[in-house]
Amino acid sequence: MKALLLSGGSGTRLRPLTHTSAKQLVPVANKPVLFYGLEAIAEAGVTEVGIVVGDTAEEIREAVGDGSAFGLDVTYIPQAAPLGLAHAVLIAREFLGDEDFVMYLGDNFVVGGITDLVDAFRTEQPDAQILLTKVPNPTAFGVAELDAAGRVVGLEEKPARPRSELALVGVYLFGPAIHEAVRAIEPSRRGELEITDAVQRLIDTGRDVRSTTVSGYWKDTGNVTDMLEVNRSVLETLERRIDGAVDAGSEIIGRVRIEAGAKVTGSRIVGPVVVGPETVIADSYVGPFTSIAGGCRIEDSEIEYSIMLRDSSMSGVRRVQASLIGRNVEVTPADRRPAAHRFVLGDHSRVRISS
């Protein structure tokens, strides 16, 4: 079995952060989301991985390399434009050959991994296995319709009138029959080759398509709210480890990981929290479910339930929460007089002001 990991796409829902960085490399608990997918694939015993890349190809290549750090053999597959999940299968035909494969969306997060799913697919050998989960907003996803016996009878991408609450999770398992299906379908109204249409063709031609409802935790990390929720979920499993320097005037409570080279003085940190290497936290409060990357500086400030990327700083700022702070960002107080707000904001930003 091989794996196809999708790492193209423009990440519009995470802008302005993704104007300058691949959405799959935004960190959760100080590790890129993409790495969790690679680790899950390796744990399932799959070693040959094709990574579909787009505009951020060089950044993905630099982060992943040849895959040896994960015990994988990685092949990069360029995609000129994000033309749909089925298009990714189409352009990966030479790499995939006629082997079974798992297709994993690089910005998705599945707690518990995919080992059991891969093992069952290898044993039972259906033509396709899709993962489903109940969601409150099925119009934003591919949606599956099941019959009374639980068999998949219909699939539709982002339907205006969903026939169920069951959304497709971003992990699929396929046999070689999928290749004929992706060649046979036409672009959707969105101009993309939809994987839902390809799987529907398998159903229509009598192929064996099965589904599994995910009982564990799954998130599509395409927006800030979900990124913070996934960060929270991962930090829940954090083990306490203090490798950095903490002075006697600081208080460290609960599951806190402070990496080597980090320095904490006169501060209170309440876990779960992870603090990256060479980060300095002075006279500050860091609250639960916060990830601070390496090379950051937090002075005389308060932050909780947030993600701060590398080489950013915060000074003299009271209570930042539920925030995603990018790389090389500087956060400081505004002047008290005149009473005005001053911003430098990227396209598609969202701002909430307490006044």
Disulfide bonds with the S-S distance in Angstrom:
none
